[in-house]
Amino acid sequence: MNYMAAFEISASGMSVERTRLDTTAVNLANVNSTRGVDGTAFRPLRVVSGPKTDRKFTAAMEAFSAAHSVPGVEVSEVRQLDVPPRLVYEPSHPDADAKGFVAYPGINPVAEMVNLISTMRAYEANVVALNAAKTMAMKALDIGGK
């Protein structure tokens, strides 16, 4: 068993989940923002991830071998979602339109909290897998050393 590959896979999963956690935190922090520094409305963010790809030709050829068959995951992009704003009637708000409505980002805090919980669970699962691989490697060293 290639323990380094197991470590790399778990580490890549933890890295992706960390990015998901950061973007969820940004979304929750901006749930009541009416505009950003540049004056435009905040748009919710989503992380798009996929299998890790090495763009080097030799690494791509090695990917066909059994030792490199599972390379892990990586963040492909952090995408802004096109969701309609949440309109709230607040005529005294400085950003209210002519009808008295304020456009807040179309962020659903409940969905963001569910995303946060699932992200934390996925991160924890990667930590457990990393620790299991580490324990197996240590046991193999103990067996081989006796």
C-alpha angles and dihedrals in degrees: 000000000000103000094182090060090051090050092049093049093051092044092051090050091051090049092053092047090050089056090049090051092050094049092047089052090051091050092050092046091055099043091110098034115120096191141356131236090278091052097249124119118264114252120205117253130225129189117231113200135177143159115317112256125195110211095206115104096225092049089049090053091049089053088075091063120092093244092062101035097117111043099172131238137294139187109265095188145327104239129200111228123229100225124149116254122256108247117212124183106238109142094178094056114108091230095050117127125230091281093050098255123135118208111224122181115277093247120144106210092199092054090046091052090050088050089050093052094047090047091052091049092050091049090050090049090054090050090051091049091049092050091047091052090047091051092049091050091050091049090050090052091049092050092046093047096057 
